[in-house]
């Protein structure tokens, strides 16, 4: 098991993990995301609130590809598994659509109503649904790519480690082989020591360990691109390198701290042609 950094005070953990406090103008990002997401839904053909499971939050928004046999991108939103919504992140769809992809943005139940391992399984079901319906979206089921930000980056990496044959006999063993995780968390033990998250996440030590990608065996196939903003906290940068240390460079060939970006501006960089992060997404879809 990958070791944790030396113990710190509760106040230190709050400083390291409270991204909204670290980015004082975070509300401006959220307002911009909302505006751009409304515009994306108005300008692109889309199907909203399609059910992938029985729960009220088990829905996804679909932006079908322009042509058939396209790659399919599943984008998983962040919010510490306890906030935000797929509707806040439609703004990522136009740039990915321009790269030729069908785009799927799923929702999931939020903590404390559910646990993080339960959210992982919801995302497993969302991606299984996407594979089964890929042709209807103009997509190629063999080219499903998963992108995620923050908590969504954690969830995306868990999907690379999934044993898909245990999920459904009809599913390929390596359904997800290409993942781009942005500002992700790869071990959850540190969150047990982070006071502002404890009441909502309801993490137990057992759940933290079984839902920590860095504590899982490296996937036998596939690759993970992992990036963080160079202006994020030292802990988020540590997490970014932790997964490459745990899974090795064969499975994690890209591990970069992107200059000039914080925890929120990095998502916008994904949508900017010419930016390194946009180029990494394009590389995954090629």
Beta strands, then each sheet from edge to edge (+ up, - down):
strand 1: 47-51
strand 2: 59-63
strand 3: 70-76
strand 4: 102-106
strand 5: 139-149
strand 6: 178-182
strand 7: 223-229
strand 8: 254-258
sheet 1: 1+ 2- 4+ 3+ 5+ 6+ 7+ 8+
end
